[in-house]
Amino acid sequence: MADPASNISYVDHYKGGAMILPLFEASESQWNRYGRAVAYLIGLCYMFLGVNIIADVFMASIEVITSKTKKIKIATANANGDNGDDSPNSAPHFDTIEVKIWNDTVSNLTLMALGSSAPEILLSIIEIVGNNFEPGELGPGTIVGSASFNLLVITAICIYVIPDDESRRIKEINVFACTSFFAVFAYIWLYLVIEVITPGVIEIWEGIVTFLFFPLIVLLAFAADKNFWRKQMEMEGDWNQMQVQAGFALGDVFSKQKTGSEEDVRHIIEMGKKQLKDPKEAADIATAEMLRRTHHSRAWYRVIAGRANKGGSKVPFYNKPKVREAMLMPMLMMVPDEDQAALEGKEPSRNGDMTVARVEFSAAAYSCMENEGTIKLGVVRTGNLACKTSVNFETSDGTANAGEDYVAKAGVIEFEEGECIKCIEIEIIDDDVWEETETFFVRLFNPSRGTEMDKICVTQVSIINDDEPGILQFQKPSYLYKESAGMAELVIERNDGCDGRVTVRFKTKDITAIAGKDYEARDEEVEFTHGEVTKTIQIPLHDDDVFNEDKIFEVMLSDPTAGSTLGKIKCTIVTILNDDDYQTLITRVANLTSVNLDKLVIGKESWKQQFTEALSVNGGNVDEAEALDFVLHFLTFGWKVLFACVPPAHIAGGWLCFCVSLGVIAIVTAIIGDMASILGLLLGIKDSVTAITLVALGTSLPDTFASKVAATNEDTADAAIGNITGSNSVNVFLGLGIPWVIATLYKHYSYASNDKRSKFIVEDKSLPFTIALYSIAAISTLLLLTWRRYSTQAGKAELGGNPFVKKVSAGFCVSFWLIYIVCASLYAYQIIDFS
């Protein structure tokens, strides 16, 4: 028997009738009310997945459009190189550079803001058109609710996720100030229109003025970006420099790296002396460094975050611990000077500059037994010793946790005149539980004036379990040496215990290298004494004057004693490079780096590429896919295959993909609007409450992930929170300005002036209250960000800074959002009334 409460007519509830749903009104009305609600809730969540996936396609087209460049010529000097020749016959010399066609500020406030807010804007337009040009509650409520979530919750997340004592400042502060003003003004204007100027009625001129604020904010923000308030001469003097800097667009950077990145790779590898014994790992590090140095647009972060959240291809190095450690603590991946010199066949060199003091750890890694109680880390000073100097230090967790495995410590090391070494003593916590070898890190930072950080500014501390004989294995699965190095040094590690004396044999085996000709064969025993955790074995290499291909031999471990066992890396491959073949190695790394960068290109060039990516887990890299990637791929598979039919972003300059994906977003958004209203009706929730909770949350989550990734990977806060204020303004000017203009004009020309139907009447009494709440929260949040920018307690930055202050700041923003949700919901049900 049907539940009487389920016999609810959606069409009766929704004035103008539904746009698409329900498809089977007669049969659905006989369903159990709450079972039907559960079905619509699941369907709504699935539709949110769909709209977010097609929105990423839309953003990819925007990235392709806005990253276009053009070549321009700038006169720098005359042809003969004599810059001082001012004669009229001197021929000018031109440098050709690439500049972006789209200004970053303009693209952020137009196409990218539209891409980020398309579901909210289209929902508002579709609701009014589908409601016979009468206002609804879902569209405006979603715009205000989404603005609240974006400014309060996303800002809180971005403040909090920055690593402790790191910070991010907004670089384009003039543009941010302009968009921040409009982020408040837009909603104050909205309140004045609805409550003060023409209470409850929207006039044609009000809709037009609301829409015209959109080009106004774009023009003013562009003026702020270009500092048009400066003297004209100063502006023109800066113009070329700004355009040159803007010329290195993301697409341009990728194209250069694909065609010839060997010099970039060589610079990164050789400058940092990165360990080249694993070319793939070196390529990942080079990719990471290139991305770190490159400015990325908001669309790039939105698409990259979206891929990862639907089981698609991720940034190659995101989930690789060794590469992640290399980016966070570069010194851990550096080869010591002596080892690098051996790799290159050179004598080690030392910096003899005595004009400044330099401080660093005495070693890049330390280890201790769990039962030792404490470990002392040496900090050495070189260079100028005839002065007082200081440097800060602090510990940070790796696999070891502070409070469980060691006692966290932070402080200041002070060197008196003539002192060259100091010790940091850290307490190690012993327990009776067997654990694998765990690590934590200690870093030096903030040296005093006249002091510089030397190479080893971060060190790794390994805590070794003392109750087992250990697991023996090579440190790396492969090594690479030039034949002129003379000696290959391979490290054998003893992990997960170091109790007692143990031995293990190692033996060389030919592959393409020949013992006696290319290297000396070895078959020996290695002894580890009690507490010893590493041993280095040496294998002599033979140099000759004949050019050879790379030679490879294998070294194997066997016969562990005293209860010890062999680990996973029981054999390692040694590659001997010809002296003339170093360039070959760089080429290998460059090619692998190019492959990594190819995976990060936004937008595809063919339908085949789109369908291949849609059908693949983790972009086809199944070996590195996690269980969650398979789950997300399963959930989004249908959407990904369907939206792979959209024209690729690189066809027709991105505009075809732009138009088609915008149309698809409109269709999916129309279904979301219908489902949200039906769900609210079934559960007895008003549209205004559904809008600021479920719908606002569903449409804002992709921006949340994008902002989080941008906050942690960019050096500034612009890509993380700089766009929020602009997007919130555009939501009002387009999301309400366009439908208001359409509806008021339609009513004006469809009905007589004395007909009540000619008026566009806003009946949602809770909307002005939610607008007022948001305005108060927005002003408070912007004041908080301003205080953080100029406060030393917050690190003089909008994001990150002091751990306690950033937690309080994030808590403040989240609390404001919760207050907004609770008060707006209570007011909608007339439980509270501030009228």
C-alpha positions in Angstrom: 0.0 0.0 0.0 1.4 3.4 -0.9 2.4 5.8 1.7 -0.2 8.7 1.7 2.6 11.1 2.6 4.3 10.2 -0.7 1.4 11.5 -2.9 3.0 14.9 -3.4 2.7 16.6 -6.8 6.0 18.2 -7.7 4.2 20.1 -10.5 1.7 21.6 -8.1 4.5 22.7 -5.8 6.6 24.2 -8.5 4.7 27.1 -10.0 5.7 26.8 -13.6 6.3 23.1 -13.7 9.5 21.2 -13.8 12.0 21.6 -16.6 12.8 17.9 -16.9 11.9 15.9 -13.8 10.1 13.9 -12.7 9.9 11.8 -15.8 7.2 9.5 -14.4 5.1 11.7 -12.1 2.2 9.4 -11.9 4.1 6.3 -10.9 6.6 8.1 -8.7 3.8 9.6 -6.6 3.0 6.1 -5.5 6.5 5.4 -4.1 7.3 5.5 -0.5 8.1 9.1 0.4 11.4 8.5 2.1 12.6 5.8 -0.3 12.0 8.3 -3.1 13.9 10.9 -1.1 16.9 8.5 -0.8 16.8 7.8 -4.5 16.8 11.5 -5.3 19.6 12.2 -2.8 21.8 9.5 -4.5 20.8 10.9 -7.9 21.6 14.4 -6.9 25.1 13.4 -5.6 25.7 11.6 -8.9 24.6 14.6 -10.9 27.1 16.7 -8.9 29.8 14.3 -10.0 28.7 14.8 -13.6 28.5 18.6 -13.5 31.9 18.7 -11.9 33.4 16.5 -14.6 31.9 18.5 -17.5 33.0 21.7 -15.7 36.6 20.4 -15.8 36.2 19.9 -19.5 34.9 23.5 -19.7 37.8 24.8 -17.7 40.2 22.9 -20.0 38.8 24.8 -23.0 39.2 28.0 -21.1 42.8 27.2 -20.2 43.5 26.5 -23.9 41.9 29.8 -24.9 43.5 32.0 -22.3 47.0 30.5 -22.7 47.4 31.5 -26.3 50.4 33.6 -27.1 51.7 35.7 -29.9 55.2 36.7 -30.9 56.2 40.3 -30.8 59.5 42.1 -31.5 61.1 44.6 -29.1 63.9 46.9 -30.2 66.8 46.5 -27.9 69.9 47.7 -29.7 71.3 48.5 -33.1 72.5 45.8 -35.4 76.2 46.4 -34.9 75.8 46.0 -31.1 76.7 49.6 -30.4 74.0 50.7 -27.9 75.2 54.2 -27.7 74.9 55.0 -31.4 71.9 57.3 -31.8 72.5 58.2 -35.5 69.4 57.9 -37.7 71.1 55.4 -40.0 71.8 52.9 -37.2 69.7 49.7 -37.7 67.7 48.6 -34.7 68.1 45.1 -33.3 64.9 43.2 -32.4 64.4 40.5 -29.8 61.4 38.2 -30.5 59.4 37.2 -27.4 56.1 35.4 -26.8 53.4 37.2 -24.8 50.0 36.1 -23.7 47.1 37.4 -25.6 44.8 37.3 -22.6 45.6 39.4 -19.5 45.6 37.2 -16.4 43.2 39.5 -14.5 40.8 39.8 -17.4 40.8 36.0 -18.0 40.3 35.3 -14.3 37.2 37.6 -14.0 35.6 36.6 -17.3 36.2 33.1 -18.7 37.7 31.5 -15.6 35.1 33.0 -13.3 32.4 31.8 -15.7 34.0 28.3 -15.7 34.2 28.2 -11.9 30.6 29.5 -11.4 28.9 28.2 -14.5 26.6 25.7 -12.6 25.4 28.5 -10.1 24.9 31.1 -12.9 23.1 28.6 -15.2 20.9 27.3 -12.4 19.6 30.8 -11.7 18.9 31.5 -15.3 17.3 28.1 -15.9 15.1 28.4 -12.8 13.6 31.7 -13.9 13.1 30.7 -17.5 11.6 27.3 -16.4 9.4 29.0 -13.9 7.6 31.1 -16.5 9.9 34.1 -15.8 8.9 34.2 -12.1 11.7 34.3 -9.4 12.6 31.2 -7.5 14.5 30.5 -4.3 17.0 27.9 -5.5 19.1 30.1 -7.9 19.6 33.2 -5.7 20.0 31.0 -2.6 22.7 28.9 -4.3 24.6 32.0 -5.4 24.7 33.5 -1.9 25.3 30.1 -0.3 28.1 29.3 -2.7 29.7 32.7 -2.1 29.6 32.1 1.7 31.2 28.6 1.4 33.9 29.9 -1.0 34.9 32.9 1.0 34.7 31.3 4.5 35.4 27.6 4.2 37.8 27.6 1.2 39.8 30.5 2.8 39.9 28.6 6.1 41.2 25.4 4.4 43.9 27.4 2.5 45.0 29.1 5.7 45.3 25.8 7.5 46.9 23.5 4.9 50.1 25.6 4.5 52.9 23.7 6.4 53.8 25.1 9.8 55.8 28.3 9.7 55.5 28.7 6.0 53.3 31.4 4.6 51.7 32.6 1.3 51.1 36.3 0.5 48.8 37.7 -2.2 51.1 39.2 -4.8 48.6 41.1 -6.9 47.2 43.0 -3.9 45.8 45.9 -6.0 43.6 43.5 -7.9 42.6 41.6 -4.8 41.6 44.9 -3.1 39.4 45.8 -6.1 37.7 42.4 -6.3 37.3 42.3 -2.5 35.4 45.6 -2.6 33.0 44.3 -5.2 32.6 41.0 -3.3 31.0 43.0 -0.6 29.4 45.7 -2.7 27.7 43.2 -5.0 25.7 41.8 -2.1 25.0 45.2 -0.5 23.7 46.3 -3.9 21.6 43.1 -4.1 20.1 43.9 -0.6 19.4 47.5 -1.6 17.6 46.4 -4.8 15.4 43.9 -3.0 14.7 45.7 0.3 15.3 49.4 -0.1 15.1 50.9 -3.6 12.1 49.0 -5.0 11.1 46.6 -2.1 10.1 43.2 -3.4 10.1 44.3 -7.0 12.9 44.2 -9.6 12.8 46.9 -12.3 14.3 46.7 -15.7 16.9 49.4 -15.0 18.0 47.5 -11.8 18.6 44.3 -13.8 20.6 46.3 -16.4 22.7 48.1 -13.8 23.4 44.8 -12.0 24.7 43.3 -15.3 26.7 46.4 -16.2 28.6 46.1 -12.9 30.3 43.0 -14.5 32.2 45.0 -17.2 32.9 47.7 -14.6 34.7 45.3 -12.3 36.7 43.8 -15.2 37.8 47.3 -16.2 38.7 48.5 -12.7 40.5 45.2 -11.9 42.5 45.6 -15.2 43.4 49.1 -14.3 44.5 48.0 -10.8 46.6 45.2 -12.5 48.3 47.7 -14.8 48.6 50.5 -12.1 46.8 53.0 -14.3 46.9 55.4 -11.4 50.6 55.9 -11.8 52.0 58.5 -14.1 51.7 57.6 -17.7 55.5 57.5 -18.2 55.9 55.0 -15.4 53.1 52.8 -16.8 54.7 52.8 -20.2 58.1 52.0 -18.7 56.7 49.0 -17.0 54.5 47.7 -19.8 57.1 45.8 -21.8 58.5 44.2 -18.6 55.0 43.1 -17.5 54.2 41.7 -21.0 57.5 39.8 -21.1 56.8 38.3 -17.8 53.3 37.4 -18.8 54.6 35.9 -22.0 55.7 32.7 -20.2 52.2 31.2 -20.3 51.7 27.6 -19.1 51.2 26.3 -22.6 54.3 28.0 -23.8 56.4 26.6 -21.0 55.2 23.1 -21.8 55.8 23.4 -25.6 59.4 24.5 -24.9 60.0 21.7 -22.5 58.7 19.1 -24.9 60.9 20.2 -27.8 64.1 20.9 -26.0 64.2 20.7 -22.2 67.7 19.2 -21.9 69.3 22.5 -20.8 66.6 23.0 -18.2 67.1 19.4 -16.9 70.9 19.8 -16.9 70.6 23.0 -15.0 68.3 21.5 -12.3 70.3 18.3 -12.0 73.8 19.8 -12.0 73.0 22.9 -9.9 71.4 20.8 -7.2 73.6 17.8 -7.8 70.6 15.5 -7.8 71.2 11.8 -7.5 71.2 10.4 -11.1 71.5 6.8 -10.3 67.7 6.4 -11.0 66.9 8.4 -14.2 63.2 8.0 -13.7 63.4 9.4 -10.2 65.6 12.2 -11.4 63.0 13.0 -14.1 60.3 13.2 -11.5 62.3 15.6 -9.5 63.1 17.7 -12.6 59.4 17.8 -13.4 58.5 18.9 -9.9 61.1 21.6 -10.0 59.9 22.9 -13.4 56.3 23.0 -12.2 57.4 24.7 -9.0 59.0 27.5 -11.0 56.1 27.9 -13.3 53.1 30.1 -12.6 49.8 28.1 -13.1 46.4 29.5 -13.8 43.3 28.8 -11.7 42.0 26.6 -14.5 45.1 24.5 -14.4 44.7 23.7 -10.7 41.0 23.1 -11.1 41.5 20.5 -13.9 44.5 18.8 -12.2 42.6 18.5 -8.9 39.5 17.3 -10.8 41.5 14.5 -12.5 42.9 13.2 -9.2 39.4 13.2 -7.7 37.8 11.1 -10.3 40.5 8.4 -10.7 42.1 10.1 -13.7 45.8 10.9 -14.3 47.5 12.7 -11.5 50.6 14.9 -11.3 53.3 12.2 -11.7 55.2 12.9 -8.5 52.3 13.5 -6.1 52.2 10.0 -4.6 55.9 9.2 -4.7 57.4 9.6 -1.2 61.0 9.9 -2.4 60.2 12.6 -4.8 57.9 14.4 -2.3 60.7 14.3 0.2 63.1 15.6 -2.4 60.9 18.6 -3.1 60.3 19.4 0.6 63.9 18.7 1.7 66.1 19.0 -1.4 69.3 18.3 0.5 68.3 14.8 1.3 68.5 13.9 -2.4 71.8 15.6 -3.1 75.0 13.7 -3.7 77.8 14.7 -1.3 80.5 16.7 -3.0 82.9 13.7 -3.0 80.4 11.3 -4.5 79.4 13.9 -7.2 83.0 14.5 -8.1 83.5 10.7 -8.4 80.4 10.5 -10.6 81.8 13.2 -12.9 85.4 12.0 -12.7 86.6 15.3 -11.0 88.4 16.2 -7.8 86.1 17.4 -5.0 86.1 21.2 -4.4 85.2 23.3 -1.4 84.0 26.8 -1.2 86.7 29.0 0.4 84.7 32.2 0.8 85.5 33.5 4.3 83.5 36.7 4.1 80.2 35.3 5.5 79.4 32.6 8.0 77.7 29.4 6.8 75.9 26.9 8.9 74.7 23.4 8.2 74.3 20.0 9.7 77.4 17.9 9.9 75.6 15.1 8.0 72.6 14.7 5.8 71.3 11.7 7.8 71.7 10.3 11.3 70.5 7.1 12.9 70.2 5.8 16.4 68.9 2.8 18.4 65.5 3.1 19.9 67.0 2.4 23.4 69.7 5.0 23.3 67.5 7.6 24.8 68.9 10.6 23.0 70.6 11.5 19.8 73.0 14.4 19.2 73.0 16.2 15.8 76.0 18.3 14.9 75.6 21.8 13.5 78.8 23.2 12.0 79.8 26.8 11.1 82.3 27.5 8.4 83.5 30.7 6.7 83.6 33.8 9.0 84.1 32.6 12.6 84.9 36.1 14.0 81.4 37.0 14.8 78.4 35.9 16.8 75.7 34.2 14.8 72.5 32.2 15.3 70.1 30.0 13.5 66.7 28.5 14.3 65.9 24.7 14.3 62.8 22.6 14.6 61.8 19.0 14.2 59.0 17.6 11.9 57.4 14.2 11.6 58.2 11.7 8.9 57.1 8.2 9.6 58.0 8.8 13.2 55.5 10.8 15.3 56.4 13.4 17.9 55.2 12.3 21.3 55.2 8.7 20.4 58.6 8.0 18.9 60.6 11.2 19.8 60.1 14.5 21.7 59.5 17.4 19.4 62.0 20.2 19.8 62.5 23.7 18.5 64.8 26.6 19.4 67.8 28.8 18.5 71.4 27.7 18.2 73.9 30.5 19.0 77.5 30.5 18.0 79.9 32.7 19.9 83.0 34.2 18.3 85.4 31.4 17.2 82.8 28.6 17.8 82.4 26.2 14.9 80.3 23.4 16.1 77.2 23.0 18.3 74.9 20.0 19.1 71.2 19.6 19.1 70.1 16.9 21.5 66.8 15.2 20.8 65.1 12.7 23.2 64.1 9.3 21.7 61.2 7.5 23.2 61.7 3.8 23.8 58.8 1.3 24.0 58.3 -2.5 24.0 56.4 -2.5 20.7 58.3 -3.8 17.6 58.2 -1.2 14.8 59.9 -0.8 11.5 62.7 1.8 11.2 61.0 5.2 11.5 62.3 8.6 10.5 61.8 12.3 11.4 63.5 15.5 10.2 65.2 18.4 11.7 65.7 21.7 9.7 67.7 24.8 10.1 66.2 28.1 9.1 66.2 31.9 9.7 69.9 32.5 10.1 71.0 35.8 11.6 72.3 38.7 9.6 75.6 38.0 7.9 75.0 34.3 8.0 73.9 32.0 5.1 72.5 28.5 5.1 74.9 26.0 3.6 73.9 22.8 1.7 72.7 20.5 4.5 69.9 22.6 6.0 67.7 19.6 6.6 68.7 16.2 8.1 67.0 12.9 8.4 67.0 11.0 11.7 66.3 7.2 11.6 65.1 5.5 14.8 66.1 1.8 14.5 64.3 -0.9 16.4 66.7 -2.7 18.7 65.0 -6.0 19.2 65.7 -7.8 15.9 68.8 -8.7 13.8 67.4 -6.8 10.9 66.6 -7.1 7.2 69.5 -6.6 4.8 69.2 -5.1 1.3 70.8 -2.6 -1.1 69.9 1.0 -0.6 68.9 1.4 -4.3 67.8 -1.0 -7.1 70.3 0.6 -9.5 73.4 2.7 -9.6 75.1 4.6 -12.4 78.7 5.6 -12.7 81.0 7.0 -15.3 83.9 4.6 -16.0 86.4 7.3 -15.1 85.1 7.4 -11.5 87.3 4.4 -10.8 85.2 2.9 -8.1 81.5 2.0 -7.7 80.3 2.4 -4.1 77.1 0.4 -3.2 75.4 0.8 0.1 73.9 -2.2 2.0 71.3 -1.2 4.6 70.2 -3.0 7.7 66.6 -2.1 8.5 64.0 -3.1 11.1 66.6 -4.1 13.7 70.3 -4.1 14.4 70.7 -6.5 17.3 73.9 -8.6 17.3 76.6 -9.5 14.7 75.4 -10.6 11.3 77.0 -11.2 7.9 75.9 -11.4 4.3 77.7 -12.3 1.1 77.7 -10.2 -2.1 78.7 -11.4 -5.6 79.0 -9.7 -8.9 77.6 -11.1 -12.1 78.2 -10.1 -15.7 75.3 -8.9 -17.9 76.8 -6.8 -20.7 79.8 -5.7 -18.7 82.7 -8.3 -18.5 84.6 -8.9 -15.3 88.3 -8.2 -15.6 87.7 -5.9 -18.6 85.1 -3.4 -17.4 85.2 -4.0 -13.7 86.8 -6.3 -11.1 84.7 -9.3 -9.9 83.9 -9.6 -6.2 82.6 -12.5 -4.1 83.0 -11.4 -0.5 81.4 -11.4 2.9 80.2 -8.2 4.7 80.0 -8.0 8.5 77.7 -5.8 10.5 78.6 -5.4 14.1 76.0 -4.9 16.8 74.2 -1.6 16.2 75.7 -1.1 12.8 73.1 -0.2 10.1 75.0 0.5 6.9 77.9 -0.8 5.0 79.5 0.4 1.8 81.1 -2.0 -0.6 83.5 -0.9 -3.3 83.9 -2.4 -6.8 86.7 -1.1 -9.0 85.9 0.1 -12.5 88.3 -0.1 -15.5 88.7 3.0 -17.7 89.8 2.8 -21.3 90.2 5.1 -24.3 87.7 3.2 -26.5 84.2 4.4 -26.9 81.8 1.7 -25.7 78.1 1.4 -25.2 76.8 1.4 -21.7 78.0 -1.7 -19.7 75.8 -3.3 -17.1 76.6 -5.8 -14.3 74.6 -7.2 -11.3 75.5 -7.5 -7.7 73.5 -10.0 -5.6 73.2 -10.5 -1.8 73.0 -14.0 -0.3 73.5 -16.1 2.8 72.4 -13.8 5.6 73.4 -15.1 9.1 72.3 -14.9 12.8 68.6 -14.7 12.0 68.8 -11.7 9.6 66.9 -11.9 6.3 67.1 -10.4 2.9 64.8 -7.5 1.9 63.2 -6.7 -1.4 66.2 -5.1 -3.0 68.5 -8.2 -2.8 70.2 -7.4 -6.1 71.2 -4.1 -7.7 72.2 -3.1 -11.3 75.3 -1.1 -11.9 75.5 0.8 -15.2 78.9 2.0 -16.4 78.7 5.0 -18.6 81.3 5.9 -21.2 82.9 9.3 -20.4 81.5 10.7 -23.6 78.1 9.5 -22.7 77.0 11.8 -19.9 74.9 13.8 -22.4 73.1 10.5 -23.2 72.0 10.4 -19.5 70.8 13.9 -19.6 68.8 13.1 -22.8 67.2 10.2 -21.0 66.1 12.2 -18.1 64.9 15.0 -20.4 62.8 12.5 -22.4 61.3 11.1 -19.2 60.6 14.6 -18.0 58.9 15.5 -21.3 56.6 12.4 -20.8 55.7 13.6 -17.3 54.9 17.1 -18.6 52.8 15.6 -21.4 50.6 14.1 -18.8 49.9 17.6 -17.4 48.9 19.3 -20.6 45.4 20.6 -20.2 43.0 19.5 -22.9 43.4 16.8 -25.5 44.0 17.1 -29.2 41.8 14.3 -30.5 38.8 12.2 -29.5 41.0 9.1 -29.4 43.0 10.7 -26.6 39.9 11.7 -24.7 38.3 8.2 -24.9 41.7 6.6 -24.0 41.9 8.7 -20.9 38.2 8.2 -20.0 38.6 4.4 -20.2 41.9 4.3 -18.2 42.5 4.3 -14.4 45.0 6.9 -13.3 45.7 7.9 -16.8 46.7 4.4 -17.8 49.3 4.1 -15.1 47.7 1.2 -13.4 50.8 0.1 -11.5 50.8 3.2 -9.4 47.0 3.4 -9.0 45.5 3.1 -5.5 42.3 1.4 -4.5 40.6 4.7 -4.2 41.5 5.5 -7.9 39.6 2.3 -9.0 36.6 3.3 -6.9 36.5 6.8 -8.2 37.0 5.5 -11.8 34.0 3.1 -11.3 31.8 5.9 -10.0 32.6 8.4 -12.7 33.1 6.0 -15.6 29.8 6.7 -17.3 30.2 10.5 -17.1 33.8 10.3 -18.4 32.9 8.2 -21.4 29.8 10.4 -22.1 31.7 13.7 -21.9 34.6 12.3 -24.0 32.2 12.9 -26.9 32.6 16.7 -26.4 35.0 18.2 -29.0 38.6 18.2 -27.8 39.8 21.5 -26.3 42.6 22.0 -28.9 40.1 21.9 -31.9 39.1 25.4 -33.2 41.2 27.1 -30.6 39.1 25.8 -27.7 36.0 27.7 -28.6 34.1 24.7 -29.9 34.7 22.7 -26.7 33.8 25.9 -24.8 30.3 26.2 -26.4 29.4 22.5 -26.4 30.5 21.9 -22.8 28.6 25.1 -21.7 25.5 23.6 -23.2 26.0 20.3 -21.5 26.5 22.0 -18.2 23.2 23.8 -18.7 21.4 20.5 -19.3 22.9 18.8 -16.2 22.3 21.9 -14.1 18.6 21.9 -15.1 18.3 18.3 -13.8 20.1 19.3 -10.6 17.7 22.1 -10.0 14.7 19.8 -10.5 16.2 17.1 -8.3 17.1 19.5 -5.5 13.6 21.0 -5.4 12.0 17.5 -5.4 14.3 16.3 -2.7 13.5 19.4 -0.6 9.8 18.9 -1.1 9.9 15.2 -0.1 11.9 16.0 3.1 10.0 19.2 3.9 13.1 21.4 3.3 12.6 24.8 1.7 14.3 25.6 -1.5 16.2 28.5 0.2 17.7 26.0 2.7 18.4 23.4 0.1 20.2 26.0 -1.9 22.6 27.2 0.8 23.5 23.7 1.9 23.3 20.8 -0.5 23.4 22.7 -3.8 26.0 25.2 -2.7 28.2 22.5 -1.3 28.0 20.3 -4.3 28.9 23.1 -6.8 31.7 24.4 -4.6 33.7 21.2 -3.7 35.8 21.2 -7.0 37.0 24.7 -6.3 37.8 23.6 -2.7 40.2 20.9 -4.0 41.7 23.3 -6.6 42.4 26.0 -4.0 44.0 23.5 -1.6 46.4 22.2 -4.3 47.2 25.8 -5.4 47.8 26.9 -1.8 50.3 24.1 -1.1 52.1 24.3 -4.5 52.2 28.0 -5.4 54.6 30.5 -3.8 51.8 33.1 -3.5 48.2 33.0 -2.4 46.8 34.5 -5.6 45.8 31.2 -7.2 44.4 29.8 -4.0 42.1 32.7 -2.7 42.7 35.6 -5.1 40.0 34.5 -7.4 37.3 33.9 -4.7 36.3 37.5 -4.3 36.1 38.0 -8.1 34.1 34.9 -8.6 31.6 35.8 -5.8 31.1 39.2 -7.5 30.6 37.7 -11.0 28.0 35.3 -9.5 25.8 38.2 -8.7 26.4 40.4 -11.8 25.9 37.5 -14.2 23.9 34.9 -12.2 21.3 37.5 -11.2 21.9 40.3 -13.6 21.2 38.2 -16.7 18.0 36.5 -15.6 16.7 39.7 -14.1 17.2 41.5 -17.5 15.5 38.6 -19.4 12.6 38.3 -17.0 11.8 42.0 -16.6 12.0 42.7 -20.3 9.8 39.6 -21.0 7.2 40.8 -18.5 7.3 44.4 -19.7 6.6 43.5 -23.3 4.2 40.6 -22.6 1.8 42.3 -20.2 0.1 45.7 -19.9 1.7 48.1 -17.4 -1.3 48.0 -15.1 -1.2 44.2 -15.1 0.3 42.7 -11.9 2.0 40.0 -14.0 4.2 42.7 -15.6 6.0 43.1 -12.3 9.0 40.8 -11.4 8.1 40.3 -7.7 10.6 38.7 -5.3 8.7 36.8 -2.7 11.5 35.0 -0.9 11.6 36.8 2.4 14.7 34.9 3.7 16.9 36.1 0.8 17.6 39.6 2.2 18.5 38.1 5.6 21.0 35.6 4.1 22.5 38.5 2.0 22.9 40.6 5.1 24.5 37.6 7.0 26.9 37.0 4.1 27.9 40.6 3.9 28.8 40.7 7.6 30.8 37.5 7.3 32.5 38.7 4.2 33.6 42.0 5.8 34.8 40.2 8.9 36.8 37.7 6.8 38.4 40.3 4.6 39.4 42.3 7.8 40.9 39.1 9.1 43.0 38.6 5.9 44.0 42.3 6.1 45.2 41.9 9.7 47.1 38.7 8.8 48.9 40.5 6.0 50.3 43.2 8.3 50.6 41.3 11.6 53.9 39.8 12.6 52.0 37.3 14.7 50.4 35.8 11.6 53.7 35.9 9.6 52.6 39.0 7.6 50.8 36.7 5.1 47.2 35.8 4.3 47.8 32.1 4.5 49.9 29.9 6.8 52.3 31.4 9.3 52.3 30.7 13.1 50.6 27.3 13.7 48.4 28.6 16.5 47.4 31.7 14.7 46.5 29.9 11.5 44.4 27.4 13.4 42.5 30.2 15.2 42.1 32.1 11.9 40.7 29.0 10.1 38.4 28.3 13.1 37.1 31.8 12.9 36.1 31.5 9.3 34.5 28.0 9.7 32.6 29.2 12.7 31.2 32.2 10.7 30.0 29.8 8.0 28.3 27.5 10.5 26.6 30.5 12.1 25.5 31.6 8.6 24.0 28.2 7.8 22.2 27.9 11.2 20.8 31.4 11.3 19.7 31.4 7.6 17.9 28.1 8.1 16.2 29.1 11.3 15.1 32.4 9.7 13.7 30.5 6.6 11.4 28.6 9.0 10.6 31.7 11.0 12.0 30.2 14.2 14.0 33.4 14.6 12.9 36.8 13.3 15.0 39.9 13.3 12.6 42.0 11.3 
